């Protein structure tokens, strides 16, 4: 969990530092006024590459997806948040018989 959060923060810091001089601009202004879609698409692709190494461990994937979902929720990235909601729902559907949890995750995507 800590590794996921730490790499997420470092990625954003490095990517935003490349865009502008962070000493002169406030983070909120940069974040709100800049189109960061490409940046988050690269981050999502990188996360998915890393997920392949633990694809046979359902419990590890579940934990990783919960952490990533929370990270994207923190920065108000709904497309990536919904992506991990769907990944969690599929994982629950394949690995357990917890129909209520699967339904809850699908409803949250709407």
Backbone as JSON Lines, residues from 0, in Angstrom:
{"i":0,"aa":"X","n":[0.82,-1.18,0.0],"ca":[0.0,0.0,0.0],"c":[0.87,1.25,0.0]}
{"i":1,"aa":"X","n":[1.86,1.26,0.86],"ca":[2.72,2.43,0.94],"c":[3.48,2.67,-0.36]}
{"i":2,"aa":"X","n":[3.9,1.59,-1.0],"ca":[4.62,1.72,-2.26],"c":[3.73,2.35,-3.32]}
{"i":3,"aa":"X","n":[2.48,1.93,-3.39],"ca":[1.55,2.49,-4.37],"c":[1.36,3.99,-4.11]}
{"i":4,"aa":"X","n":[1.13,4.35,-2.88],"ca":[0.92,5.76,-2.55],"c":[2.17,6.59,-2.81]}
{"i":5,"aa":"X","n":[3.31,6.07,-2.42],"ca":[4.56,6.81,-2.6],"c":[4.87,7.02,-4.08]}
{"i":6,"aa":"X","n":[4.72,5.99,-4.9],"ca":[5.01,6.15,-6.32],"c":[4.02,7.09,-6.98]}
{"i":7,"aa":"X","n":[2.77,7.07,-6.54],"ca":[1.75,7.98,-7.07],"c":[2.14,9.43,-6.79]}
{"i":8,"aa":"X","n":[2.53,9.71,-5.57],"ca":[2.91,11.07,-5.18],"c":[4.16,11.52,-5.93]}
{"i":9,"aa":"X","n":[5.16,10.66,-6.01],"ca":[6.38,11.02,-6.72],"c":[6.12,11.23,-8.2]}
{"i":10,"aa":"X","n":[5.28,10.43,-8.78],"ca":[4.94,10.58,-10.2],"c":[4.3,11.93,-10.45]}
{"i":11,"aa":"X","n":[3.3,12.28,-9.64],"ca":[2.63,13.57,-9.81],"c":[3.58,14.73,-9.59]}
{"i":12,"aa":"X","n":[4.4,14.64,-8.57],"ca":[5.36,15.71,-8.28],"c":[6.33,15.9,-9.44]}
{"i":13,"aa":"X","n":[6.87,14.82,-9.96],"ca":[7.81,14.91,-11.08],"c":[7.13,15.43,-12.34]}
{"i":14,"aa":"X","n":[5.93,14.94,-12.61],"ca":[5.23,15.37,-13.82],"c":[4.85,16.84,-13.76]}
{"i":15,"aa":"X","n":[4.39,17.29,-12.62],"ca":[4.01,18.7,-12.48],"c":[5.24,19.6,-12.46]}
{"i":16,"aa":"X","n":[6.33,19.12,-11.91],"ca":[7.57,19.91,-11.9],"c":[8.07,20.11,-13.33]}
{"i":17,"aa":"X","n":[7.8,19.15,-14.21],"ca":[8.19,19.3,-15.61],"c":[7.33,20.34,-16.32]}
{"i":18,"aa":"X","n":[6.09,20.5,-15.87],"ca":[5.19,21.45,-16.52],"c":[5.54,22.91,-16.21]}
{"i":19,"aa":"X","n":[5.77,23.18,-14.95],"ca":[6.03,24.57,-14.52],"c":[6.99,24.57,-13.34]}
{"i":20,"aa":"X","n":[7.45,25.72,-13.02],"ca":[8.28,25.89,-11.83],"c":[7.35,25.96,-10.62]}
{"i":21,"aa":"X","n":[7.36,24.92,-9.8],"ca":[6.42,24.83,-8.69],"c":[6.66,25.88,-7.61]}
{"i":22,"aa":"X","n":[7.83,26.48,-7.59],"ca":[8.1,27.52,-6.59],"c":[7.32,28.79,-6.91]}
{"i":23,"aa":"X","n":[7.01,29.0,-8.17],"ca":[6.33,30.23,-8.57],"c":[4.82,30.08,-8.65]}
{"i":24,"aa":"X","n":[4.35,28.9,-8.85],"ca":[2.91,28.67,-9.01],"c":[2.38,27.81,-7.87]}
{"i":25,"aa":"X","n":[1.15,28.03,-7.52],"ca":[0.52,27.19,-6.51],"c":[0.06,25.89,-7.15]}
{"i":26,"aa":"X","n":[0.17,24.81,-6.41],"ca":[-0.2,23.5,-6.92],"c":[-1.65,23.48,-7.4]}
{"i":27,"aa":"X","n":[-2.56,24.06,-6.63],"ca":[-3.97,24.03,-6.98],"c":[-4.23,24.7,-8.33]}
{"i":28,"aa":"X","n":[-3.58,25.8,-8.57],"ca":[-3.77,26.52,-9.83],"c":[-3.29,25.67,-11.01]}
{"i":29,"aa":"X","n":[-2.14,25.06,-10.86],"ca":[-1.59,24.21,-11.92],"c":[-2.54,23.05,-12.17]}
{"i":30,"aa":"X","n":[-2.97,22.42,-11.1],"ca":[-3.81,21.23,-11.22],"c":[-5.15,21.56,-11.88]}
{"i":31,"aa":"X","n":[-5.73,22.68,-11.53],"ca":[-7.05,23.03,-12.05],"c":[-7.0,23.63,-13.46]}
{"i":32,"aa":"X","n":[-5.92,24.31,-13.81],"ca":[-5.86,25.0,-15.09],"c":[-5.15,24.22,-16.19]}
{"i":33,"aa":"X","n":[-4.54,23.1,-15.86],"ca":[-3.78,22.33,-16.84],"c":[-4.53,21.05,-17.18]}
{"i":34,"aa":"X","n":[-4.54,20.69,-18.45],"ca":[-5.15,19.42,-18.86],"c":[-4.17,18.3,-18.57]}
{"i":35,"aa":"X","n":[-4.47,17.51,-17.57],"ca":[-3.57,16.45,-17.13],"c":[-4.0,15.07,-17.59]}
{"i":36,"aa":"X","n":[-4.88,15.0,-18.56],"ca":[-5.41,13.73,-19.03],"c":[-4.31,12.79,-19.51]}
{"i":37,"aa":"X","n":[-3.4,13.29,-20.33],"ca":[-2.31,12.45,-20.84],"c":[-1.42,11.95,-19.72]}
{"i":38,"aa":"X","n":[-1.18,12.8,-18.74],"ca":[-0.35,12.42,-17.59],"c":[-0.99,11.27,-16.82]}
{"i":39,"aa":"X","n":[-2.29,11.36,-16.59],"ca":[-2.97,10.31,-15.84],"c":[-3.14,9.04,-16.68]}
{"i":40,"aa":"X","n":[-3.25,9.17,-17.99],"ca":[-3.3,7.98,-18.84],"c":[-1.99,7.21,-18.78]}
{"i":41,"aa":"X","n":[-0.86,7.93,-18.77],"ca":[0.44,7.26,-18.64],"c":[0.57,6.59,-17.28]}
{"i":42,"aa":"X","n":[0.1,7.26,-16.24],"ca":[0.14,6.68,-14.89],"c":[-0.71,5.43,-14.82]}
{"i":43,"aa":"X","n":[-1.89,5.47,-15.4],"ca":[-2.77,4.3,-15.41],"c":[-2.13,3.14,-16.15]}
{"i":44,"aa":"X","n":[-1.51,3.41,-17.29],"ca":[-0.83,2.36,-18.06],"c":[0.32,1.77,-17.26]}
{"i":45,"aa":"X","n":[1.05,2.61,-16.58],"ca":[2.17,2.14,-15.76],"c":[1.67,1.28,-14.61]}
{"i":46,"aa":"X","n":[0.58,1.69,-13.96],"ca":[-0.01,0.89,-12.89],"c":[-0.45,-0.48,-13.42]}
{"i":47,"aa":"X","n":[-1.04,-0.5,-14.59],"ca":[-1.53,-1.76,-15.16],"c":[-0.37,-2.69,-15.52]}
{"i":48,"aa":"X","n":[0.73,-2.14,-15.98],"ca":[1.91,-2.97,-16.25],"c":[2.39,-3.62,-14.96]}
{"i":49,"aa":"X","n":[2.41,-2.86,-13.89],"ca":[2.85,-3.4,-12.6],"c":[1.87,-4.43,-12.07]}
{"i":50,"aa":"X","n":[0.6,-4.3,-12.38],"ca":[-0.41,-5.26,-11.9],"c":[-0.2,-6.64,-12.5]}
{"i":51,"aa":"X","n":[0.38,-6.7,-13.67],"ca":[0.59,-7.99,-14.33],"c":[1.5,-8.91,-13.52]}
{"i":52,"aa":"X","n":[2.41,-8.33,-12.74],"ca":[3.34,-9.16,-11.96],"c":[2.66,-9.85,-10.78]}
{"i":53,"aa":"X","n":[1.5,-9.35,-10.35],"ca":[0.78,-9.98,-9.23],"c":[-0.59,-10.49,-9.67]}
{"i":54,"aa":"X","n":[-0.77,-10.69,-10.94],"ca":[-2.09,-11.05,-11.47],"c":[-2.61,-12.39,-10.96]}
{"i":55,"aa":"X","n":[-1.75,-13.24,-10.44],"ca":[-2.22,-14.54,-9.94],"c":[-2.6,-14.5,-8.46]}
{"i":56,"aa":"X","n":[-2.39,-13.39,-7.79],"ca":[-2.73,-13.25,-6.39],"c":[-3.96,-12.34,-6.23]}
{"i":57,"aa":"X","n":[-5.1,-12.94,-6.0],"ca":[-6.35,-12.2,-5.9],"c":[-6.34,-11.22,-4.74]}
{"i":58,"aa":"X","n":[-5.84,-11.64,-3.6],"ca":[-5.82,-10.77,-2.43],"c":[-4.91,-9.56,-2.64]}
{"i":59,"aa":"X","n":[-3.77,-9.78,-3.27],"ca":[-2.86,-8.66,-3.54],"c":[-3.48,-7.69,-4.52]}
{"i":60,"aa":"X","n":[-4.09,-8.21,-5.57],"ca":[-4.74,-7.34,-6.53],"c":[-5.87,-6.54,-5.9]}
{"i":61,"aa":"X","n":[-6.62,-7.18,-5.06],"ca":[-7.73,-6.49,-4.38],"c":[-7.21,-5.31,-3.57]}
{"i":62,"aa":"X","n":[-6.16,-5.53,-2.81],"ca":[-5.58,-4.47,-2.0],"c":[-5.01,-3.35,-2.88]}
{"i":63,"aa":"X","n":[-4.3,-3.72,-3.92],"ca":[-3.73,-2.74,-4.84],"c":[-4.83,-1.9,-5.49]}
{"i":64,"aa":"X","n":[-5.9,-2.55,-5.92],"ca":[-6.99,-1.82,-6.57],"c":[-7.69,-0.88,-5.6]}
{"i":65,"aa":"X","n":[-7.87,-1.29,-4.35],"ca":[-8.47,-0.4,-3.36],"c":[-7.6,0.84,-3.14]}
{"i":66,"aa":"X","n":[-6.29,0.64,-3.05],"ca":[-5.38,1.76,-2.83],"c":[-5.39,2.71,-4.04]}
{"i":67,"aa":"X","n":[-5.3,2.16,-5.22],"ca":[-5.3,2.99,-6.43],"c":[-6.61,3.75,-6.57]}
{"i":68,"aa":"X","n":[-7.7,3.09,-6.26],"ca":[-9.0,3.74,-6.34],"c":[-9.04,4.93,-5.39]}
{"i":69,"aa":"X","n":[-8.55,4.74,-4.18],"ca":[-8.52,5.83,-3.19],"c":[-7.62,6.98,-3.65]}
{"i":70,"aa":"X","n":[-6.48,6.65,-4.25],"ca":[-5.57,7.69,-4.72],"c":[-6.21,8.54,-5.82]}
{"i":71,"aa":"X","n":[-6.87,7.88,-6.76],"ca":[-7.51,8.63,-7.83],"c":[-8.71,9.43,-7.31]}
{"i":72,"aa":"X","n":[-9.38,8.93,-6.28],"ca":[-10.49,9.68,-5.67],"c":[-9.96,10.95,-5.02]}
{"i":73,"aa":"X","n":[-8.78,10.87,-4.41],"ca":[-8.19,12.04,-3.76],"c":[-7.91,13.18,-4.72]}
{"i":74,"aa":"X","n":[-7.57,12.86,-5.94],"ca":[-7.24,13.9,-6.93],"c":[-8.38,14.12,-7.91]}
{"i":75,"aa":"X","n":[-9.58,13.66,-7.57],"ca":[-10.79,13.87,-8.38],"c":[-10.66,13.42,-9.82]}
{"i":76,"aa":"X","n":[-10.1,12.24,-10.01],"ca":[-9.99,11.66,-11.36],"c":[-11.03,10.56,-11.5]}
{"i":77,"aa":"X","n":[-12.23,10.94,-11.91],"ca":[-13.34,10.0,-12.0],"c":[-13.13,8.86,-13.0]}
{"i":78,"aa":"X","n":[-12.54,9.11,-14.18],"ca":[-12.37,7.98,-15.11],"c":[-11.48,6.87,-14.55]}
{"i":79,"aa":"X","n":[-10.38,7.25,-13.92],"ca":[-9.48,6.25,-13.35],"c":[-10.1,5.6,-12.12]}
{"i":80,"aa":"X","n":[-10.82,6.39,-11.33],"ca":[-11.52,5.86,-10.16],"c":[-12.53,4.8,-10.6]}
{"i":81,"aa":"X","n":[-13.32,5.12,-11.62],"ca":[-14.31,4.17,-12.13],"c":[-13.65,2.93,-12.72]}
{"i":82,"aa":"X","n":[-12.5,3.12,-13.37],"ca":[-11.76,1.99,-13.93],"c":[-11.43,0.98,-12.84]}
{"i":83,"aa":"X","n":[-10.93,1.46,-11.7],"ca":[-10.58,0.53,-10.62],"c":[-11.81,0.01,-9.88]}
{"i":84,"aa":"X","n":[-12.91,0.74,-9.89],"ca":[-14.16,0.18,-9.36],"c":[-14.57,-1.04,-10.18]}
{"i":85,"aa":"X","n":[-14.49,-0.91,-11.5],"ca":[-14.85,-2.02,-12.38],"c":[-13.88,-3.2,-12.2]}
{"i":86,"aa":"X","n":[-12.6,-2.9,-12.06],"ca":[-11.62,-3.97,-11.85],"c":[-11.92,-4.72,-10.54]}
{"i":87,"aa":"X","n":[-12.26,-3.96,-9.49],"ca":[-12.63,-4.6,-8.22],"c":[-13.89,-5.44,-8.35]}
{"i":88,"aa":"X","n":[-14.88,-4.91,-9.04],"ca":[-16.13,-5.66,-9.21],"c":[-15.87,-6.97,-9.96]}
{"i":89,"aa":"X","n":[-15.07,-6.91,-11.01],"ca":[-14.75,-8.13,-11.76],"c":[-13.97,-9.12,-10.9]}
{"i":90,"aa":"X","n":[-13.06,-8.6,-10.1],"ca":[-12.26,-9.46,-9.23],"c":[-13.14,-10.15,-8.19]}
{"i":91,"aa":"X","n":[-14.05,-9.39,-7.59],"ca":[-14.98,-9.98,-6.62],"c":[-15.88,-11.01,-7.3]}
{"i":92,"aa":"X","n":[-16.33,-10.7,-8.5],"ca":[-17.23,-11.62,-9.2],"c":[-16.53,-12.94,-9.52]}
{"i":93,"aa":"X","n":[-15.26,-12.88,-9.88],"ca":[-14.51,-14.09,-10.21],"c":[-14.08,-14.88,-8.98]}
{"i":94,"aa":"X","n":[-13.76,-14.18,-7.91],"ca":[-13.1,-14.85,-6.79],"c":[-14.0,-15.17,-5.61]}
{"i":95,"aa":"X","n":[-15.17,-14.58,-5.52],"ca":[-15.99,-14.85,-4.35],"c":[-17.46,-14.89,-4.75]}
{"i":96,"aa":"X","n":[-18.23,-15.28,-3.79],"ca":[-19.67,-15.33,-4.04],"c":[-20.37,-14.17,-3.33]}
{"i":97,"aa":"X","n":[-19.63,-13.1,-3.06],"ca":[-20.18,-11.94,-2.39],"c":[-20.91,-11.05,-3.39]}
{"i":98,"aa":"X","n":[-22.13,-11.42,-3.7],"ca":[-22.93,-10.72,-4.69],"c":[-23.23,-9.29,-4.25]}
{"i":99,"aa":"X","n":[-23.43,-9.09,-2.96],"ca":[-23.73,-7.75,-2.46],"c":[-22.57,-6.78,-2.7]}
{"i":100,"aa":"X","n":[-21.36,-7.24,-2.49],"ca":[-20.19,-6.39,-2.73],"c":[-20.05,-6.07,-4.22]}
{"i":101,"aa":"X","n":[-20.26,-7.04,-5.07],"ca":[-20.2,-6.81,-6.52],"c":[-21.25,-5.8,-6.95]}
{"i":102,"aa":"X","n":[-22.47,-5.96,-6.46],"ca":[-23.54,-5.01,-6.8],"c":[-23.23,-3.61,-6.3]}
{"i":103,"aa":"X","n":[-22.67,-3.52,-5.09],"ca":[-22.33,-2.22,-4.52],"c":[-21.28,-1.52,-5.4]}
{"i":104,"aa":"X","n":[-20.28,-2.26,-5.85],"ca":[-19.23,-1.67,-6.69],"c":[-19.78,-1.23,-8.04]}
{"i":105,"aa":"X","n":[-20.64,-2.04,-8.65],"ca":[-21.23,-1.66,-9.94],"c":[-22.13,-0.43,-9.79]}
{"i":106,"aa":"X","n":[-22.9,-0.37,-8.72],"ca":[-23.78,0.79,-8.5],"c":[-22.97,2.06,-8.28]}
{"i":107,"aa":"X","n":[-21.83,1.94,-7.65],"ca":[-20.98,3.11,-7.41],"c":[-20.43,3.67,-8.7]}
{"i":108,"aa":"X","n":[-20.32,2.84,-9.72],"ca":[-19.83,3.3,-11.03],"c":[-20.83,4.16,-11.76]}
{"i":109,"aa":"X","n":[-22.08,4.05,-11.45],"ca":[-23.13,4.8,-12.18],"c":[-23.11,6.26,-11.85]}
